Amino acid sequence: MADQHTVDVSALPPVEQGRGALEGLRVLDLATMMAAPWAATYLADYGADVVKAELPGTGDPVRKWGTQYKGVSLAWKTLARNKRLITLAMNKPEGQELVRRLVKDFDVLIENFRPGVMERWGLGPDVLQEINPKLIILRTSGYGQTGPFAERPGFGTLAEGFSGLAYITGADDRPPSIAGYPLADGVAALTGAMAVLAAVYWRDVNGGKGQVIDNAITEATYRLIDYTMLDWEKRGVIRKRSGNRLADLAPRNTYQCSDGHWISISGGTQAIVERMFRVMDRPELITDPRFLDNETRLQNVADLDEVIAEWVGRHPQEEVLRRFEEARVAAAAVHDISQVAEHPHFKARELLQRIDDPELGPTSVTHVHPRLSETPGGVSRLGGVMGQDNESFYLDEVGLSEEEYRKLKDVGAI
Ligand SMILES: CC(C)(COP(=O)(O)OP(=O)(O)OC[C@H]1O[C@@H](n2cnc3c(N)ncnc32)[C@H](O)[C@@H]1OP(=O)(O)O)[C@@H](O)C(=O)NCCC(=O)NCCSC(=O)C(=O)O
């Protein structure tokens, strides 16, 4: 089963390795799992020099995640791409001392321990910024650094529920839904990376002072749906699950074609909806009082969906998409991952490129997204073996003596 993959890796273009806009930015990634280290991955894609530390012997939990191939975590491959990998135990005094030594030479430090843990280790922001006032510290946690829930362990899964997102996601007669991938972690990674860049900009134009960024996964996730708060505040509406429909816009749904394939449609503008009715040979619906405008369509959304589903269900996907495309109706196929790999549009965009990985051999890698015109960045390596850069980092770069290095190894600090 593991060898039955269908991406023809040999046909992919070689991986892009362009200059990155963040070249010279040094990031110490002390974080674990998804949300926080993923922020560092985004920075690394643009050329930041990210050094990622793992607990010696144990390593990052993502290494043990279920998606294993030839004994290697595939999630790790993409999560730790472009990073140098060292080991460093912050729960040992020698490891703590080492962090205090390292931060002198970094611009950004990223951590995601439960609030209070870094302080317990003598590595709180006050200590670190006294050593390096320019240091930008990205702290990612489940609930933020303050408030009654601050010290609770947090996960993206909990954040989807706690933030209000899961409650409005899914079919109205089914339980609240959580995305089939670490959605909240990805969102917190993006807000974290964005805040780091804002702090770097401010530091560089305003006299060089670092900042502490308090990135709560629950709040990053809530921020996605914050206009539903206004709906509650101003109109007293508690938004509920509405399947694929959106309380703001109609039509908006997925529809099954006669060959069993699915498409999604978004009636984002009045013109698109009118063109859709014409393609469906139902021009009279344009003046139907139920469907005159977005407001009336929302009031009659069940009727609207029935009309669209009936028409879509009578034609194969290829025909539906072709006819909608000819009329510039906004519709798209619902793809599984193999269809994403094979789609000519994604191929033309070089979504997947080819990289030679020491553990996996030739492997596809997703290009840097989004690309910058002058400094597109690139991927020089996928996630590798724990501690693979220990010697070059600690001995050649940090300047530890062989003896210091051996002693730290002996006590399990690296
Ligand atoms: C992930 C956590 C629930 C894990 O909780 P805990 O296992 O209780 O760890 P703590 O935060 O208390 O941190 C202390 C422990 O960190 C472990 N640890 C890991 N790496 C290190 C290094 N390099 N050095 C020292 N210690 C380390 C070690 O086992 C420590 O245990 P001791 O030595 O015994 O102290 C929590 O860290 C957390 O809430 N983090 C913030 C939110 C977050 O990032 N969640 C994961 C998002 S990813 C996600 O949701 C998802 O993938 O799904």
The ligand as a Tripos MOL2 file, in Angstrom:
@<TRIPOS>MOLECULE
LIG
   53    55     1     0     0
SMALL
NO_CHARGES

@<TRIPOS>ATOM
      1 C1          1.3900   20.9990   23.8200 C.3       1 LIG1
      2 C2          1.1240   21.0350   25.3290 C.3       1 LIG1
      3 C3         -0.3310   20.6310   25.5820 C.3       1 LIG1
      4 C4          2.0370   19.9800   25.9790 C.3       1 LIG1
      5 O1          1.8720   20.0190   27.3710 O.3       1 LIG1
      6 P1          2.9230   19.3850   28.3620 P.3       1 LIG1
      7 O2          3.3670   18.0620   27.8090 O.co2     1 LIG1
      8 O3          2.2800   19.4080   29.7120 O.co2     1 LIG1
      9 O4          4.2010   20.3240   28.2860 O.3       1 LIG1
     10 P2          4.4910   21.7550   28.9170 P.3       1 LIG1
     11 O5          3.9570   22.8270   28.0570 O.co2     1 LIG1
     12 O6          4.0720   21.7940   30.3530 O.co2     1 LIG1
     13 O7          6.0600   21.8370   28.8000 O.3       1 LIG1
     14 C5          6.9460   21.0310   29.5560 C.3       1 LIG1
     15 C6          7.3420   19.8020   28.8230 C.3       1 LIG1
     16 O8          7.8020   20.0970   27.5230 O.3       1 LIG1
     17 C7          8.5040   18.9470   27.0570 C.3       1 LIG1
     18 N1          9.5230   19.4030   26.1210 N.ar      1 LIG1
     19 C8          9.4100   19.3990   24.7850 C.ar      1 LIG1
     20 N2         10.5100   19.8760   24.2140 N.ar      1 LIG1
     21 C9         11.3600   20.2040   25.1900 C.ar      1 LIG1
     22 C10        12.6720   20.7120   25.2370 C.ar      1 LIG1
     23 N3         13.3310   20.9990   24.1220 N.pl3     1 LIG1
     24 N4         13.2420   20.9080   26.4190 N.ar      1 LIG1
     25 C11        12.5670   20.6260   27.5570 C.ar      1 LIG1
     26 N5         11.3300   20.1290   27.5900 N.ar      1 LIG1
     27 C12        10.7190   19.9160   26.4160 C.ar      1 LIG1
     28 C13         9.0360   18.2210   28.2600 C.3       1 LIG1
     29 O9          8.4490   16.9520   28.2470 O.3       1 LIG1
     30 C14         8.5220   19.0730   29.4100 C.3       1 LIG1
     31 O10         8.0810   18.3040   30.4910 O.3       1 LIG1
     32 P3          8.7510   18.4530   31.9540 P.3       1 LIG1
     33 O11        10.2120   18.2610   31.7840 O.co2     1 LIG1
     34 O12         8.0720   17.3770   32.7060 O.co2     1 LIG1
     35 O13         8.3960   19.8310   32.4230 O.co2     1 LIG1
     36 C15         1.4360   22.3860   25.9450 C.3       1 LIG1
     37 O14         2.8170   22.6680   25.7410 O.3       1 LIG1
     38 C16         0.6250   23.5140   25.3890 C.2       1 LIG1
     39 O15        -0.5260   23.7330   25.7630 O.2       1 LIG1
     40 N6          1.2210   24.3270   24.5090 N.am      1 LIG1
     41 C17         0.5940   25.5120   23.9210 C.3       1 LIG1
     42 C18        -0.3930   25.1540   22.8430 C.3       1 LIG1
     43 C19         0.2120   24.3110   21.7470 C.2       1 LIG1
     44 O16         1.1470   24.7040   21.0890 O.2       1 LIG1
     45 N7         -0.3840   23.1360   21.5680 N.am      1 LIG1
     46 C20        -0.0080   22.2020   20.5150 C.3       1 LIG1
     47 C21        -0.4980   22.7510   19.2210 C.3       1 LIG1
     48 S1         -0.4260   21.5680   18.0100 S.3       1 LIG1
     49 C22        -1.9430   20.8350   17.9850 C.2       1 LIG1
     50 O17        -2.8490   21.2490   18.5630 O.2       1 LIG1
     51 C23        -2.0660   19.6580   17.1770 C.2       1 LIG1
     52 O18        -1.0930   19.3190   16.5520 O.co2     1 LIG1
     53 O19        -3.1670   19.0890   17.1690 O.co2     1 LIG1
@<TRIPOS>BOND
     1     1     2 1
     2     2     3 1
     3     2     4 1
     4     2    36 1
     5     4     5 1
     6     5     6 1
     7     6     7 2
     8     6     8 1
     9     6     9 1
    10     9    10 1
    11    10    11 2
    12    10    12 1
    13    10    13 1
    14    13    14 1
    15    14    15 1
    16    15    16 1
    17    15    30 1
    18    16    17 1
    19    17    18 1
    20    17    28 1
    21    18    19 ar
    22    18    27 ar
    23    19    20 ar
    24    20    21 ar
    25    21    22 ar
    26    21    27 ar
    27    22    23 1
    28    22    24 ar
    29    24    25 ar
    30    25    26 ar
    31    26    27 ar
    32    28    29 1
    33    28    30 1
    34    30    31 1
    35    31    32 1
    36    32    33 2
    37    32    34 1
    38    32    35 1
    39    36    37 1
    40    36    38 1
    41    38    39 2
    42    38    40 1
    43    40    41 1
    44    41    42 1
    45    42    43 1
    46    43    44 2
    47    43    45 1
    48    45    46 1
    49    46    47 1
    50    47    48 1
    51    48    49 1
    52    49    50 2
    53    49    51 1
    54    51    52 2
    55    51    53 1
@<TRIPOS>SUBSTRUCTURE
     1 LIG1         1 GROUP 0 **** ****
